[in-house]
Amino acid sequence: MKINPFCSFIISTLFMMLASCLSASEILSGTEHSLYAKIMKKTPAPSDTADKAVKKANEKEPPETDEKKSRWIEETLDYGIQDERIKAINKITQIKNEDVKRKLARRLIGLMKEESDPDVLVKAVTALSEMKEKDSIPLLTEKIDNPVEEVRIAAVYGLKRLGAVQAKDKMIRKLKEQDLEKKSNFTEALLSALAEFKAGEIFPFVKDALAGDKTDRKVKEDMILFLGKARAKEATDILLKLYADEEEEATLRAYAVNSLANIGIVEAAPEIKRVIKSIESYEFKKKQKYHTLYLYSITALAKLGDADAVPKLIQALRSNNPEIRVKVIGLIKEFKDQRTIDILKYKMKNDQEPKVRAAAKKALEELGVEVKDEKK
């Protein structure tokens, strides 16, 4: 049979096009073809593998719900080891749902009534007070009698944080039971809380303790600070006498003038000015010895409204000694006025010493001023 030349051309062209489109699997033969087919069947395309890896990396687990956290916290508090239970207590404060948090707080209060581990108790008492859980006040009041000092201290500060004035009488009884010849963090905590509760009724007890020769110096310092924080005006004469006594220890005198200013005894201003002038007249080494008293004195004068004291404070903030600048920052933060805030902001941003900047930042935060970390 004779093929038309034109048809032959067409057939040849189609055959060549088909051959050029053959895949690797089609040009292999026998074993090679079979092996290739298996590999291609089992191995996904590189692009598909990459896409799946990226997709998996981008996937995020759904956030754990408060209800699920709550179940873990309850089980851990019941059955966990002590370290795990402490972690569980910390988790309670992180719960956002107020109903769930309140339920866990009540559960914690019940468990802590019979708890014996001091570390767990300290963590629980602190967490309950930080959550402002008023239902915990009876528990915290009971823990003032705990045999472990750390638990007693945490309970007192917790009650202070909660504003639990109803615990005041028990705190006064505990204070009067303390050995005042020995410094004690528990005694300090009691005085701090009682000052917050304005417990002026203990003034006679404090007065006798300050007059006693055997009362520990640290206890005396805490009592002097108590008088100022409690705004005990009846302590004016005692504080003035302490401050003016040049034979008295300088720190006690400094705390005395601080308390006079906190109470608002304007009549103390002339005596404060006399002491400032006296210190300024000292030779250099002696002046350094009384520098803390000097700073407290000019700060007290400024608190009492004397304009002459402010430039002296500003001058102290210019000291080359960073310790002095830190100390002044700790004193002026009590003024709580705009000028003080402006000074603290400047120090936080520009002081060359990191610890001074940190002190200024902390002071601003305590004043309720929103601050951001500043990089030098």
C-alpha positions as CSV (number, residue, x, y, z in Angstrom):
1,M,0.0,0.0,0.0
2,K,1.4,3.3,-1.1
3,I,1.2,6.1,1.6
4,N,0.5,9.6,0.5
5,P,3.7,11.8,1.1
6,F,1.7,14.5,2.8
7,C,0.2,12.0,5.3
8,S,3.6,10.5,5.9
9,F,4.9,14.0,6.9
10,I,2.0,14.5,9.3
11,I,2.5,11.2,11.0
12,S,6.3,11.7,11.4
13,T,5.7,15.2,12.9
14,L,3.1,13.9,15.4
15,F,5.5,11.0,16.4
16,M,8.3,13.4,17.1
17,M,6.1,15.7,19.2
18,L,4.9,12.7,21.2
19,A,8.4,11.5,21.9
20,S,9.5,14.9,23.2
21,C,6.7,14.8,25.8
22,L,7.6,11.5,27.3
23,S,8.3,11.5,31.0
24,A,11.3,9.8,32.6
25,S,9.1,6.8,33.6
26,E,8.2,6.3,30.0
27,I,11.7,6.3,28.6
28,L,12.9,3.8,31.2
29,S,12.5,0.1,30.8
30,G,12.2,-3.0,32.9
31,T,13.6,-2.8,36.4
32,E,14.5,0.8,36.1
33,H,11.0,1.7,35.1
34,S,9.5,-0.2,38.1
35,L,12.0,1.3,40.6
36,Y,11.3,4.8,39.4
37,A,7.5,4.2,39.6
38,K,7.8,3.1,43.3
39,I,9.9,6.1,44.2
40,M,7.6,8.6,42.5
41,K,4.6,6.9,44.2
42,K,6.0,7.1,47.8
43,T,7.9,10.4,47.7
44,P,5.7,13.5,47.7
45,A,6.7,16.5,45.6
46,P,9.3,18.8,47.3
47,S,6.9,21.7,47.1
48,D,4.1,19.7,48.9
49,T,6.5,18.7,51.8
50,A,7.7,22.3,52.2
51,D,4.1,23.6,52.3
52,K,3.1,21.1,54.9
53,A,6.1,22.0,57.1
54,V,5.4,25.7,56.9
55,K,1.7,25.1,57.7
56,K,2.6,23.0,60.7
57,A,5.0,25.6,62.0
58,N,2.4,28.3,61.7
59,E,-0.2,26.3,63.5
60,K,-0.8,27.4,67.2
61,E,-2.3,25.3,69.9
62,P,-5.6,26.8,71.1
63,P,-5.1,28.7,74.4
64,E,-5.8,26.8,77.6
65,T,-9.1,27.8,79.1
66,D,-9.4,29.0,82.7
67,E,-11.7,26.0,83.4
68,K,-9.0,23.6,82.3
69,K,-6.3,25.5,84.4
70,S,-8.7,25.4,87.3
71,R,-9.0,21.6,87.2
72,W,-5.2,21.2,87.1
73,I,-4.8,23.7,90.1
74,E,-7.4,21.9,92.2
75,E,-5.9,18.4,91.5
76,T,-2.4,19.7,92.2
77,L,-3.4,21.4,95.5
78,D,-4.9,18.1,96.6
79,Y,-2.4,15.6,95.4
80,G,0.8,17.3,94.2
81,I,4.2,17.6,96.0
82,Q,4.8,20.8,97.8
83,D,6.8,22.5,95.0
84,E,4.0,21.7,92.6
85,R,1.4,23.0,95.0
86,I,3.3,26.3,95.3
87,K,3.3,26.6,91.5
88,A,-0.4,25.9,91.5
89,I,-1.0,28.7,94.0
90,N,0.9,31.1,91.7
91,K,-1.3,30.0,88.8
92,I,-4.4,31.1,90.7
93,T,-3.3,34.7,90.5
94,Q,-3.0,34.3,86.7
95,I,-6.7,33.3,86.2
96,K,-8.6,36.0,84.3
97,N,-12.1,34.7,84.9
98,E,-13.1,36.3,88.2
99,D,-15.7,33.7,89.1
100,V,-13.1,30.9,88.5
101,K,-10.5,32.7,90.5
102,R,-12.9,33.3,93.4
103,K,-13.8,29.7,93.5
104,L,-10.2,28.7,93.6
105,A,-9.5,31.3,96.3
106,R,-12.2,29.8,98.5
107,R,-10.8,26.4,97.9
108,L,-7.4,27.6,98.9
109,I,-8.7,29.1,102.1
110,G,-10.3,25.8,103.1
111,L,-7.1,23.9,102.4
112,M,-4.9,26.3,104.3
113,K,-6.8,25.9,107.6
114,E,-5.1,22.5,108.1
115,E,-1.9,23.1,106.1
116,S,1.4,22.5,108.0
117,D,4.0,23.2,105.3
118,P,5.4,26.8,106.0
119,D,6.4,27.5,102.4
120,V,3.0,26.6,101.1
121,L,1.4,28.7,103.8
122,V,3.5,31.7,103.1
123,K,2.7,31.5,99.4
124,A,-1.0,31.0,100.0
125,V,-1.3,33.8,102.5
126,T,0.6,36.2,100.2
127,A,-1.5,35.2,97.2
128,L,-4.8,35.6,98.9
129,S,-3.9,39.1,100.2
130,E,-2.6,40.1,96.8
131,M,-5.9,39.0,95.2
132,K,-7.7,41.2,97.8
133,E,-9.6,38.2,99.0
134,K,-11.5,39.6,102.1
135,D,-12.8,36.1,103.0
136,S,-9.3,35.2,103.9
137,I,-9.0,37.7,106.8
138,P,-10.1,35.2,109.5
139,L,-7.5,32.7,108.2
140,L,-4.7,35.3,108.1
141,T,-5.6,36.5,111.6
142,E,-5.4,32.9,112.9
143,K,-2.0,32.5,111.2
144,I,-0.5,35.3,113.3
145,D,-0.2,32.6,116.0
146,N,1.7,30.2,113.7
147,P,4.9,28.7,115.2
148,V,6.9,29.6,112.1
149,E,8.0,33.3,112.0
150,E,7.9,33.5,108.2
151,V,4.2,32.5,108.3
152,R,3.4,35.0,111.0
153,I,5.2,37.8,109.1
154,A,3.4,36.9,105.8
155,A,0.0,36.9,107.7
156,V,0.6,40.4,109.2
157,Y,1.7,42.0,105.9
158,G,-1.3,40.2,104.2
159,L,-3.7,41.7,106.8
160,K,-2.1,45.1,106.2
161,R,-2.5,44.7,102.5
162,L,-6.2,43.8,103.0
163,G,-6.8,46.8,105.3
164,A,-8.0,44.3,108.0
165,V,-8.4,46.8,110.9
166,Q,-10.4,44.1,112.7
167,A,-7.2,42.3,113.4
168,K,-5.6,45.3,115.1
169,D,-6.4,44.2,118.7
170,K,-4.8,40.9,118.2
171,M,-1.7,42.5,116.6
172,I,-1.4,44.8,119.6
173,R,-1.5,41.8,122.0
174,K,1.2,40.0,119.9
175,L,3.4,43.2,119.9
176,K,3.3,43.4,123.7
177,E,4.3,39.8,124.0
178,Q,7.6,40.3,122.0
179,D,11.0,40.5,123.5
180,L,12.0,44.1,122.7
181,E,15.6,43.4,123.6
182,K,16.0,41.5,120.3
183,K,15.5,42.8,116.8
184,S,12.7,40.9,115.1
185,N,11.2,41.0,111.6
186,F,7.9,40.0,113.2
187,T,8.0,43.0,115.5
188,E,8.8,45.2,112.5
189,A,5.9,43.8,110.6
190,L,3.5,44.3,113.5
191,L,4.6,48.0,113.9
192,S,4.3,48.5,110.2
193,A,0.7,47.2,110.1
194,L,-0.4,49.0,113.2
195,A,1.0,52.2,111.8
196,E,-1.2,51.6,108.7
197,F,-4.2,51.1,111.0
198,K,-3.3,54.3,112.9
199,A,-3.1,52.4,116.3
200,G,-2.3,55.5,118.4
201,E,-3.5,53.6,121.5
202,I,-0.2,51.9,121.8
203,F,1.7,55.2,122.2
204,P,2.2,54.7,126.0
205,F,3.7,51.2,125.3
206,V,6.0,52.7,122.6
207,K,7.0,55.6,124.8
208,D,8.1,53.3,127.6
209,A,10.0,51.1,125.1
210,L,11.9,54.1,123.7
211,A,12.9,55.2,127.1
212,G,14.2,51.8,128.1
213,D,17.9,51.1,128.0
214,K,17.5,47.5,127.0
215,T,15.2,48.0,124.0
216,D,17.1,47.0,120.8
217,R,18.2,49.9,118.6
218,K,16.5,48.4,115.5
219,V,13.2,48.1,117.5
220,K,13.6,51.7,118.5
221,E,14.0,52.7,114.9
222,D,10.9,50.8,113.9
223,M,8.9,52.4,116.8
224,I,10.0,56.0,115.8
225,L,8.9,55.3,112.2
226,F,5.6,53.9,113.6
227,L,4.9,57.2,115.4
228,G,5.3,59.2,112.2
229,K,3.2,56.8,110.0
230,A,0.5,56.6,112.7
231,R,0.4,60.4,112.8
232,A,0.8,60.3,116.6
233,K,0.8,64.0,117.6
234,E,1.1,63.1,121.2
235,A,4.7,61.9,120.4
236,T,5.8,65.4,119.4
237,D,7.8,66.1,122.5
238,I,9.6,62.7,122.5
239,L,10.5,63.0,118.8
240,L,11.8,66.6,119.2
241,K,13.9,65.5,122.2
242,L,15.4,62.6,120.3
243,Y,16.1,64.8,117.2
244,A,17.8,67.5,119.2
245,D,20.0,65.2,121.3
246,E,23.5,65.3,119.8
247,E,24.5,62.4,121.9
248,E,21.8,60.2,120.3
249,E,22.6,57.8,117.4
250,A,22.3,59.7,114.0
251,T,19.9,57.2,112.4
252,L,17.5,57.5,115.3
253,R,17.6,61.3,115.0
254,A,17.0,61.1,111.3
255,Y,14.0,58.9,111.7
256,A,12.7,61.2,114.5
257,V,12.8,64.3,112.2
258,N,11.2,62.2,109.4
259,S,8.3,61.3,111.8
260,L,7.9,64.9,112.9
261,A,7.5,65.9,109.3
262,N,5.0,63.1,108.6
263,I,2.9,64.2,111.6
264,G,3.1,67.8,110.3
265,I,4.7,69.5,113.3
266,V,5.5,72.9,111.7
267,E,6.7,74.1,115.1
268,A,9.7,71.8,114.6
269,A,11.1,73.9,111.7
270,P,13.3,76.2,113.8
271,E,15.0,73.3,115.5
272,I,15.5,71.5,112.1
273,K,17.1,74.6,110.7
274,R,19.4,74.8,113.7
275,V,20.6,71.2,113.1
276,I,21.1,71.8,109.4
277,K,23.2,74.9,110.0
278,S,25.2,73.0,112.6
279,I,26.0,70.1,110.3
280,E,26.9,72.5,107.5
281,S,29.5,74.1,109.8
282,Y,31.3,70.7,110.4
283,E,34.6,69.9,108.8
284,F,34.5,67.5,105.9
285,K,35.0,64.2,107.7
286,K,32.5,64.9,110.4
287,K,30.0,66.3,107.9
288,Q,30.2,63.0,106.0
289,K,29.3,61.1,109.3
290,Y,26.1,63.1,109.6
291,H,25.2,63.3,106.0
292,T,22.1,61.0,106.3
293,L,20.8,63.1,109.2
294,Y,21.4,66.2,107.0
295,L,19.4,64.7,104.1
296,Y,16.5,63.7,106.4
297,S,16.5,67.1,107.9
298,I,16.3,69.1,104.7
299,T,13.7,66.7,103.4
300,A,11.6,67.1,106.6
301,L,11.9,70.9,106.2
302,A,10.7,70.7,102.6
303,K,7.7,68.5,103.7
304,L,6.8,71.1,106.3
305,G,6.5,73.7,103.5
306,D,9.8,75.5,103.9
307,A,10.9,76.8,100.4
308,D,14.5,77.2,101.5
309,A,14.9,73.5,101.8
310,V,14.1,72.6,98.1
311,P,17.3,74.1,96.6
312,K,19.3,72.0,99.1
313,L,17.6,68.9,98.0
314,I,18.3,69.7,94.3
315,Q,21.9,70.3,95.2
316,A,22.1,66.9,96.9
317,L,20.7,65.2,93.7
318,R,23.7,66.7,91.9
319,S,26.2,64.9,94.1
320,N,28.8,62.9,92.4
321,N,28.1,60.1,94.9
322,P,25.4,57.8,93.4
323,E,24.5,56.5,96.9
324,I,23.6,60.0,97.9
325,R,21.4,60.5,94.8
326,V,19.7,57.1,95.4
327,K,19.0,58.2,99.1
328,V,17.6,61.5,98.0
329,I,15.3,59.9,95.5
330,G,13.9,57.6,98.2
331,L,13.2,60.7,100.3
332,I,11.7,63.1,97.8
333,K,9.2,60.6,96.4
334,E,7.0,61.2,99.4
335,F,6.3,64.8,98.2
336,K,4.1,63.4,95.4
337,D,3.9,66.7,93.5
338,Q,4.5,67.5,89.8
339,R,8.0,69.0,90.4
340,T,9.1,65.8,92.1
341,I,7.7,63.7,89.3
342,D,9.6,65.8,86.7
343,I,12.8,65.4,88.7
344,L,12.4,61.7,88.9
345,K,11.6,61.4,85.2
346,Y,14.8,63.3,84.4
347,K,16.9,61.0,86.7
348,M,15.3,57.9,85.3
349,K,16.2,58.9,81.7
350,N,19.5,60.7,82.1
351,D,21.4,59.7,85.2
352,Q,24.7,58.0,84.3
353,E,24.4,55.5,87.1
354,P,22.1,52.4,86.4
355,K,21.1,52.1,90.1
356,V,20.1,55.7,90.3
357,R,17.9,55.3,87.1
358,A,16.4,52.2,88.6
359,A,15.6,54.0,91.9
360,A,14.0,56.8,90.0
361,K,11.9,54.4,87.9
362,K,10.8,52.5,91.1
363,A,9.9,55.8,92.8
364,L,7.7,56.8,89.8
365,E,6.0,53.5,89.8
366,E,5.2,53.8,93.5
367,L,3.7,57.2,92.8
368,G,1.5,55.6,90.2
369,V,3.2,57.2,87.2
370,E,3.3,55.0,84.1
371,V,6.9,54.6,83.0
372,K,8.8,52.8,80.2
373,D,12.2,51.3,80.3
374,E,14.8,53.8,79.1
375,K,17.9,52.7,77.3
376,K,21.1,54.7,77.6
